[in-house]
Amino acid sequence: MRLFRNAVVAVLGGLLLAASLPTGSSAAEGGGFAWVGPKKKPYFVATLPENKCMSMEQEASGARNYMKKPLEVYPQKNCKGKAVRLAPGQDNGGAAFRSVKYNPK
């Protein structure tokens, strides 16, 4: 019985997590920026300031742009290193990054 209960809790937890992540057109309509942090935990912010460098304090990978304008991710803090430009709806293929700039000028 305990094993069954644990399995049900795990499945429900997975469904709740999946339901909370932006997908498809709902993400594109609402905008936002998603990435994966420590211990493979997903993160999402609805808005980012335009043309401002935001450095990540923890490990980050798998950047995905749900915003309406392009953004750039950088391999180093303070938006240094070779930028990878992500058009709306595009991701960086799971690569690590250390900073991001939305709608760079």
Backbone as CSV, one residue per row, in Angstrom:
resi,resn,N_x,N_y,N_z,CA_x,CA_y,CA_z,C_x,C_y,C_z
1,MET,0.832,-1.199,0.000,0.000,0.000,0.000,0.873,1.258,0.000
2,ARG,1.948,1.212,0.764,2.839,2.369,0.860,3.485,2.655,-0.496
3,LEU,3.900,1.601,-1.198,4.517,1.766,-2.514,3.530,2.398,-3.487
4,PHE,2.285,1.950,-3.454,1.250,2.502,-4.325,1.039,3.986,-4.028
5,ARG,0.958,4.335,-2.751,0.759,5.727,-2.360,1.918,6.596,-2.842
6,ASN,3.158,6.124,-2.676,4.324,6.880,-3.125,4.304,7.080,-4.633
7,ALA,3.883,6.052,-5.366,3.818,6.167,-6.827,2.772,7.202,-7.233
8,VAL,1.622,7.193,-6.574,0.569,8.156,-6.881,1.042,9.574,-6.580
9,VAL,1.694,9.765,-5.455,2.216,11.089,-5.097,3.248,11.554,-6.127
10,ALA,4.120,10.668,-6.564,5.140,11.028,-7.557,4.494,11.423,-8.881
11,VAL,3.490,10.672,-9.328,2.816,10.982,-10.585,2.081,12.314,-10.482
12,LEU,1.360,12.533,-9.398,0.647,13.799,-9.223,1.614,14.972,-9.158
13,GLY,2.728,14.799,-8.467,3.742,15.857,-8.402,4.279,16.186,-9.778
14,GLY,4.534,15.169,-10.587,5.007,15.384,-11.950,3.984,16.106,-12.808
15,LEU,2.720,15.737,-12.651,1.666,16.405,-13.414,1.526,17.864,-13.010
16,LEU,1.613,18.154,-11.723,1.537,19.539,-11.263,2.700,20.354,-11.807
17,LEU,3.888,19.785,-11.791,5.060,20.472,-12.322,4.886,20.727,-13.809
18,ALA,4.452,19.733,-14.546,4.257,19.893,-15.988,3.193,20.941,-16.277
19,ALA,2.142,20.976,-15.487,1.074,21.955,-15.698,1.529,23.368,-15.390
20,SER,2.532,23.520,-14.529,2.984,24.853,-14.150,3.990,25.430,-15.133
21,LEU,4.559,24.600,-16.018,5.537,25.081,-16.984,4.830,25.642,-18.204
22,PRO,5.373,26.722,-18.781,4.751,27.278,-19.977,4.978,26.365,-21.176
23,THR,3.976,26.206,-22.009,4.121,25.387,-23.212,3.365,26.026,-24.350
24,GLY,3.780,25.728,-25.543,3.063,26.105,-26.749,2.627,27.544,-26.811
25,SER,1.408,27.751,-27.317,0.931,29.100,-27.563,0.667,29.871,-26.283
26,SER,0.324,29.206,-25.192,0.059,29.944,-23.953,1.315,30.654,-23.473
27,ALA,2.470,30.031,-23.646,3.720,30.680,-23.258,4.025,31.829,-24.203
28,ALA,3.805,31.614,-25.492,4.097,32.662,-26.472,3.197,33.875,-26.262
29,GLU,1.947,33.644,-25.894,1.025,34.744,-25.670,1.392,35.526,-24.414
30,GLY,1.763,34.822,-23.363,2.031,35.474,-22.098,3.445,36.004,-21.983
31,GLY,4.365,35.471,-22.758,5.753,35.896,-22.686,6.451,35.290,-21.499
32,GLY,7.761,35.505,-21.439,8.545,35.033,-20.316,9.859,34.421,-20.752
33,PHE,10.641,34.055,-19.769,11.955,33.463,-19.976,12.078,32.268,-19.038
34,ALA,12.446,31.124,-19.579,12.560,29.899,-18.794,13.984,29.363,-18.870
35,TRP,14.421,28.707,-17.793,15.726,28.048,-17.778,15.713,26.967,-16.716
36,VAL,16.778,26.182,-16.691,16.927,25.108,-15.711,18.056,25.494,-14.764
37,GLY,17.786,25.398,-13.478,18.776,25.762,-12.468,19.385,24.547,-11.795
38,PRO,19.942,24.760,-10.597,20.559,23.659,-9.851,19.583,22.505,-9.624
39,LYS,20.120,21.307,-9.629,19.341,20.078,-9.431,18.226,19.936,-10.461
40,LYS,18.460,20.501,-11.656,17.508,20.398,-12.781,16.143,21.015,-12.481
41,LYS,16.088,21.971,-11.559,14.829,22.625,-11.203,14.488,23.680,-12.258
42,PRO,13.261,23.654,-12.809,12.875,24.649,-13.813,12.548,26.001,-13.175
43,TYR,12.913,27.065,-13.869,12.622,28.428,-13.421,11.961,29.180,-14.556
44,PHE,11.149,30.182,-14.206,10.442,30.977,-15.201,10.193,32.369,-14.631
45,VAL,10.473,33.388,-15.434,10.098,34.762,-15.077,9.233,35.313,-16.209
46,ALA,8.231,36.076,-15.853,7.287,36.590,-16.847,7.851,37.778,-17.618
47,THR,8.703,38.578,-16.989,9.247,39.755,-17.659,10.724,39.925,-17.327
48,LEU,11.412,40.617,-18.225,12.807,41.014,-18.012,12.931,42.467,-18.450
49,PRO,13.775,43.246,-17.788,13.977,44.624,-18.248,14.704,44.630,-19.598
50,GLU,14.351,45.564,-20.450,14.965,45.628,-21.777,16.392,46.169,-21.704
51,ASN,17.261,45.571,-22.500,18.652,45.993,-22.680,19.432,46.112,-21.369
52,LYS,19.131,45.268,-20.410,19.851,45.263,-19.131,20.426,43.871,-18.908
53,CYS,21.704,43.810,-18.589,22.354,42.530,-18.343,21.946,41.988,-16.978
54,MET,21.526,40.739,-16.961,21.142,40.065,-15.720,22.047,38.842,-15.552
55,SER,22.909,38.864,-14.529,23.812,37.734,-14.271,23.136,36.717,-13.375
56,MET,23.367,35.455,-13.648,22.801,34.372,-12.863,23.700,34.122,-11.658
57,GLU,23.117,33.967,-10.500,23.890,33.703,-9.281,24.181,32.214,-9.107
58,GLN,23.381,31.373,-9.735,23.567,29.929,-9.648,23.735,29.366,-11.050
59,GLU,24.078,28.090,-11.136,24.216,27.462,-12.444,22.900,27.579,-13.202
60,ALA,23.008,27.743,-14.513,21.822,27.888,-15.353,22.099,27.271,-16.717
61,SER,21.075,26.641,-17.283,21.188,26.056,-18.616,19.802,26.002,-19.238
62,GLY,19.747,25.589,-20.488,18.464,25.386,-21.147,17.613,26.632,-21.266
63,ALA,18.211,27.759,-21.635,17.458,29.001,-21.785,16.420,28.861,-22.893
64,ARG,15.223,29.390,-22.655,14.161,29.394,-23.674,13.463,30.743,-23.646
65,ASN,13.366,31.363,-24.811,12.776,32.692,-24.946,11.298,32.601,-25.322
66,TYR,10.425,32.954,-24.379,8.991,33.035,-24.641,8.551,34.486,-24.805
67,MET,9.518,35.407,-24.818,9.227,36.835,-24.938,8.873,37.166,-26.390
68,LYS,8.421,38.380,-26.621,8.042,38.807,-27.961,9.211,39.392,-28.741
69,LYS,10.320,39.636,-28.073,11.514,40.186,-28.721,12.689,39.258,-28.433
70,PRO,13.776,39.388,-29.185,14.929,38.506,-28.974,15.649,38.781,-27.661
71,LEU,16.419,37.801,-27.236,17.301,37.981,-26.088,18.622,37.301,-26.395
72,GLU,19.630,37.592,-25.592,20.942,36.977,-25.753,21.368,36.360,-24.437
73,VAL,21.966,35.179,-24.509,22.561,34.548,-23.334,24.074,34.521,-23.538
74,TYR,24.804,34.629,-22.430,26.257,34.741,-22.462,26.893,33.662,-21.584
75,PRO,28.090,33.208,-21.947,28.753,32.161,-21.170,29.391,32.669,-19.865
76,GLN,29.498,33.997,-19.716,30.116,34.576,-18.525,29.176,35.588,-17.885
77,LYS,29.405,35.893,-16.626,28.635,36.932,-15.938,28.881,38.279,-16.604
78,ASN,27.997,39.228,-16.329,28.088,40.595,-16.840,28.048,40.660,-18.366
79,CYS,27.367,39.693,-18.973,27.172,39.637,-20.427,28.484,39.708,-21.197
80,LYS,29.439,38.915,-20.738,30.736,38.832,-21.408,30.854,37.485,-22.108
81,GLY,31.678,37.475,-23.141,31.850,36.274,-23.945,30.972,36.347,-25.177
82,LYS,31.001,35.304,-25.972,30.235,35.278,-27.215,28.744,35.060,-26.929
83,ALA,27.937,36.024,-27.344,26.487,35.965,-27.119,25.834,34.949,-28.053
84,VAL,24.813,34.280,-27.538,23.953,33.416,-28.349,22.588,34.092,-28.390
85,ARG,22.189,34.515,-29.576,20.923,35.230,-29.740,19.785,34.225,-29.877
86,LEU,18.727,34.441,-29.090,17.547,33.573,-29.137,16.342,34.385,-29.606
87,ALA,15.809,34.035,-30.753,14.597,34.668,-31.257,13.416,34.212,-30.405
88,PRO,12.291,34.921,-30.477,11.112,34.462,-29.736,10.774,33.007,-30.063
89,GLY,10.559,32.202,-29.033,10.232,30.787,-29.185,11.441,29.877,-29.310
90,GLN,12.630,30.427,-29.341,13.846,29.640,-29.538,14.504,29.312,-28.205
91,ASP,15.269,28.187,-28.170,16.042,27.824,-26.981,17.508,27.655,-27.357
92,ASN,18.354,27.493,-26.351,19.795,27.369,-26.616,20.269,25.917,-26.585
93,GLY,19.369,24.987,-26.752,19.744,23.580,-26.848,20.255,22.971,-25.560
94,GLY,19.933,23.566,-24.430,20.336,23.012,-23.140,21.713,23.445,-22.669
95,ALA,22.372,24.325,-23.401,23.717,24.767,-23.025,23.696,25.638,-21.764
96,ALA,24.801,25.610,-21.036,24.950,26.435,-19.839,25.140,27.898,-20.238
97,PHE,24.705,28.800,-19.372,24.927,30.231,-19.577,25.046,30.902,-18.213
98,ARG,25.616,32.103,-18.172,25.843,32.816,-16.904,25.139,34.159,-16.834
99,SER,24.687,34.702,-17.989,23.965,35.972,-17.971,23.061,36.061,-19.195
100,VAL,22.095,36.990,-19.112,21.098,37.153,-20.163,20.778,38.633,-20.327
101,LYS,20.463,39.021,-21.572,20.039,40.394,-21.862,18.850,40.312,-22.812
102,TYR,17.728,40.903,-22.398,16.507,40.904,-23.198,16.482,42.114,-24.121
103,ASN,16.119,41.894,-25.364,16.020,42.940,-26.374,17.259,43.834,-26.386
104,PRO,18.439,43.224,-26.609,19.664,44.019,-26.597,19.693,45.033,-27.734
105,LYS,20.255,46.184,-27.459,20.353,47.268,-28.453,21.672,47.172,-29.173
